Amino acid sequence: MALFEKLFRAKIQELRTMFLATGGLDHNGEKGSFRETFVKELIQLFLPIQFGVGSGVIIDLWGRQSPQVDLLIYDRRTMPPILETDGRGIYPFDSVLRVLEVKSSLDDRGLKQFSELLWRLSPKNPHGLKMSQVGNLENGKMFYPLCCLFGFGSKLKTLPERCRADKNISISSNMVFVDGVGLFNPSFPAFMTFEDYDFGVSMFIGWLLETIVETANSRAEYNPQPWLLTIGNLGETSR
């Protein structure tokens, strides 16, 4: 076994061990925070320095907000966080490249919340969050954030069917992964299961980050002027 594989498997094993070790905590908020940290550390192993990882609320130029998100990856070169303390903060939509929800045990409520988050961040939603500038792709388009869900377990016996039946989850390239169960990606015809659970985690992280540079390059370059012009109602107040 190559050294990198040994180190990566050891990190995943550490993640699972700490998940089990925190199971006895009575405070669900603290328990969730610890488990988000485990996943965050795994992602950071592969992130270039220009990308940051945080958690909190995403806002756009017109005041629209996302629900509280567990983890997000943002481009430090596009727009810095508006407010950030100890990795938690408020992040401008323009810089957010990936959004990741973390669930201890995925259930009906968790899957519904993920679906609602997808719709809130979808470019097809007329009332959803919008970018403040045109993008670098044809006709000024750009790639919106890829949203994924990571579960340490699941209470749903028909997870693939539930994902395909949800109009927001099934029509996008976003992913649902449950450790020890499998991975749902609408781009593939079948729900992927893994005999080697470590390989399943590596597939999820790989797909999560594979096109992140492409997403970043589709966005406009750093320009704080649209945001600054909103001060004193100098800019547009609605869109």
C-alpha positions as CSV (number, residue, x, y, z in Angstrom):
1,M,0.0,0.0,0.0
2,A,1.4,3.4,-1.0
3,L,2.2,6.0,1.7
4,F,-0.5,8.4,0.5
5,E,-3.1,5.7,0.6
6,K,-2.1,4.7,4.1
7,L,-2.2,8.3,5.3
8,F,-5.6,9.0,3.6
9,R,-7.2,5.8,5.0
10,A,-5.8,6.7,8.5
11,K,-7.5,10.2,8.2
12,I,-10.8,8.6,7.2
13,Q,-10.5,6.1,10.1
14,E,-9.9,9.1,12.4
15,L,-13.0,10.7,11.1
16,R,-15.1,7.6,11.8
17,T,-13.6,7.1,15.3
18,M,-14.3,10.7,16.3
19,F,-17.8,10.4,15.0
20,L,-18.4,7.4,17.3
21,A,-16.6,9.1,20.2
22,T,-18.9,12.1,20.1
23,G,-22.0,10.1,20.0
24,G,-22.5,10.4,23.7
25,L,-22.7,14.2,23.7
26,D,-26.0,15.5,24.9
27,H,-25.7,18.9,23.1
28,N,-26.7,18.3,19.4
29,G,-25.2,21.6,18.4
30,E,-21.8,20.8,19.7
31,K,-22.0,17.3,18.4
32,G,-22.8,18.6,14.9
33,S,-20.0,21.2,15.0
34,F,-17.4,18.5,15.8
35,R,-18.6,16.3,13.0
36,E,-18.5,19.2,10.5
37,T,-14.9,19.8,11.6
38,F,-13.9,16.2,10.8
39,V,-15.3,16.6,7.2
40,K,-13.7,20.0,6.9
41,E,-10.3,18.7,7.8
42,L,-10.6,15.9,5.2
43,I,-11.5,18.4,2.5
44,Q,-8.7,20.8,3.4
45,L,-6.1,18.1,2.6
46,F,-6.7,18.8,-1.1
47,L,-7.6,22.5,-1.3
48,P,-5.2,25.0,-2.8
49,I,-4.4,28.0,-0.7
50,Q,-6.7,30.4,-2.7
51,F,-9.8,28.5,-1.4
52,G,-11.1,28.8,2.1
53,V,-13.6,26.7,4.1
54,G,-16.1,28.1,6.4
55,S,-19.7,27.8,7.7
56,G,-22.6,30.2,8.2
57,V,-24.9,32.2,6.0
58,I,-24.6,33.1,2.3
59,I,-26.0,36.5,1.2
60,D,-26.3,38.2,-2.2
61,L,-26.1,41.8,-3.2
62,W,-29.9,42.3,-2.8
63,G,-30.2,41.0,0.7
64,R,-31.4,37.5,0.0
65,Q,-30.0,34.9,2.4
66,S,-29.4,31.2,2.5
67,P,-30.3,29.0,5.5
68,Q,-27.5,28.2,7.8
69,V,-25.0,26.0,5.9
70,D,-22.7,23.5,7.6
71,L,-19.7,23.9,5.3
72,L,-18.9,26.0,2.2
73,I,-15.8,26.5,0.1
74,Y,-15.2,30.0,-1.2
75,D,-12.7,31.7,-3.5
76,R,-10.6,34.1,-1.4
77,R,-9.6,36.0,-4.6
78,T,-13.2,36.9,-5.6
79,M,-14.7,38.3,-2.4
80,P,-13.6,37.8,1.2
81,P,-16.1,37.0,3.9
82,I,-18.1,40.0,5.0
83,L,-17.8,38.8,8.5
84,E,-15.9,35.7,9.8
85,T,-14.8,34.5,13.3
86,D,-13.3,31.1,13.8
87,G,-14.4,29.8,10.5
88,R,-18.0,30.9,10.9
89,G,-19.4,33.9,9.1
90,I,-21.3,35.7,6.4
91,Y,-20.2,35.0,2.8
92,P,-21.0,36.9,-0.4
93,F,-22.6,34.6,-2.9
94,D,-20.2,35.7,-5.6
95,S,-17.3,33.8,-4.0
96,V,-19.1,30.6,-2.9
97,L,-18.1,27.6,-5.0
98,R,-19.3,24.6,-3.0
99,V,-21.9,24.0,-0.3
100,L,-21.8,20.9,1.9
101,E,-24.4,19.8,4.4
102,V,-23.3,17.3,7.1
103,K,-25.7,14.9,8.8
104,S,-25.1,12.4,11.5
105,S,-28.0,10.3,10.4
106,L,-29.9,11.3,7.3
107,D,-33.6,11.3,7.7
108,D,-36.7,12.7,5.9
109,R,-36.2,16.2,7.5
110,G,-32.6,16.3,6.5
111,L,-33.2,15.3,2.9
112,K,-36.0,17.9,2.7
113,Q,-33.8,20.7,4.1
114,F,-31.1,19.8,1.5
115,S,-33.7,20.0,-1.3
116,E,-34.8,23.4,-0.1
117,L,-31.2,24.6,0.0
118,L,-30.7,23.5,-3.6
119,W,-33.7,25.5,-4.7
120,R,-32.6,28.6,-2.8
121,L,-29.2,28.5,-4.6
122,S,-30.5,27.5,-8.0
123,P,-30.1,29.9,-10.9
124,K,-33.5,28.7,-12.1
125,N,-35.2,30.1,-9.0
126,P,-36.4,33.6,-9.7
127,H,-36.5,34.4,-6.0
128,G,-33.2,32.6,-5.2
129,L,-29.8,34.1,-4.5
130,K,-28.1,35.8,-7.5
131,M,-24.6,36.8,-8.5
132,S,-23.8,40.5,-8.6
133,Q,-21.9,40.4,-11.9
134,V,-22.0,38.6,-15.2
135,G,-19.8,35.6,-15.6
136,N,-17.0,34.6,-17.9
137,L,-18.9,32.0,-19.8
138,E,-21.0,32.5,-23.0
139,N,-23.7,35.1,-22.7
140,G,-22.3,36.2,-19.3
141,K,-23.2,32.9,-17.6
142,M,-21.3,31.2,-14.8
143,F,-21.3,28.1,-12.7
144,Y,-23.4,28.3,-9.5
145,P,-22.2,26.5,-6.4
146,L,-22.2,22.7,-6.4
147,C,-24.2,21.5,-3.4
148,C,-23.6,18.1,-1.7
149,L,-24.7,16.2,1.4
150,F,-22.5,14.0,3.5
151,G,-24.1,11.6,5.9
152,F,-22.4,9.5,8.5
153,G,-25.4,7.2,8.4
154,S,-29.0,7.1,7.2
155,K,-32.4,6.2,8.5
156,L,-33.8,6.1,4.9
157,K,-34.1,2.6,3.5
158,T,-35.0,3.8,0.0
159,L,-32.4,6.6,-0.3
160,P,-31.8,6.3,-4.0
161,E,-35.5,6.3,-4.8
162,R,-36.1,9.3,-2.5
163,C,-33.3,11.2,-4.2
164,R,-34.6,10.5,-7.7
165,A,-38.1,11.5,-6.7
166,D,-37.0,14.9,-5.5
167,K,-37.2,17.5,-8.3
168,N,-34.3,19.6,-6.9
169,I,-31.9,16.7,-6.1
170,S,-32.6,14.7,-9.3
171,I,-32.1,17.4,-12.0
172,S,-28.7,18.7,-10.8
173,S,-25.2,17.5,-10.7
174,N,-25.2,17.7,-6.9
175,M,-24.5,14.7,-4.7
176,V,-25.7,12.8,-1.7
177,F,-23.2,10.5,0.0
178,V,-23.8,8.3,3.1
179,D,-20.7,6.6,4.6
180,G,-21.1,2.9,4.4
181,V,-24.2,3.1,2.2
182,G,-23.4,4.7,-1.1
183,L,-23.4,7.8,-3.4
184,F,-26.2,9.3,-5.4
185,N,-25.2,11.5,-8.4
186,P,-27.9,12.3,-10.9
187,S,-25.3,12.2,-13.7
188,F,-25.0,8.4,-13.2
189,P,-27.8,5.9,-13.9
190,A,-27.2,3.8,-10.8
191,F,-26.8,4.4,-7.1
192,M,-23.1,3.7,-6.4
193,T,-22.3,1.3,-3.6
194,F,-18.8,0.5,-2.3
195,E,-17.4,-2.6,-0.8
196,D,-14.4,-0.5,0.3
197,Y,-16.0,2.4,2.3
198,D,-12.7,4.3,2.3
199,F,-12.8,4.3,-1.5
200,G,-16.4,5.7,-1.4
201,V,-15.2,8.7,0.7
202,S,-12.4,9.3,-1.7
203,M,-14.8,9.2,-4.7
204,F,-17.0,11.7,-3.0
205,I,-14.1,14.1,-2.1
206,G,-12.8,13.7,-5.7
207,W,-16.0,14.7,-7.3
208,L,-16.6,17.5,-4.9
209,L,-13.4,19.2,-5.8
210,E,-12.8,17.9,-9.4
211,T,-14.1,21.0,-11.2
212,I,-13.8,23.6,-8.5
213,V,-11.2,25.6,-10.5
214,E,-13.5,25.5,-13.5
215,T,-16.3,26.9,-11.2
216,A,-14.0,29.7,-9.9
217,N,-12.8,30.6,-13.4
218,S,-16.4,31.0,-14.6
219,R,-16.9,33.9,-12.1
220,A,-16.1,37.5,-12.6
221,E,-12.9,38.9,-11.3
222,Y,-12.7,40.7,-7.9
223,N,-14.8,43.9,-8.0
224,P,-16.2,45.2,-4.7
225,Q,-17.8,48.2,-6.3
226,P,-21.4,46.8,-6.7
227,W,-21.4,45.9,-3.0
228,L,-20.0,49.2,-1.9
229,L,-22.5,51.2,-4.0
230,T,-25.4,49.6,-1.9
231,I,-24.2,51.7,1.0
232,G,-26.5,54.7,1.4
233,N,-28.9,53.2,-1.3
234,L,-26.6,54.3,-4.1
235,G,-27.0,51.0,-5.9
236,E,-29.9,48.8,-6.9
237,T,-32.0,47.6,-4.0
238,S,-33.9,44.8,-5.7
239,R,-33.5,42.4,-8.6
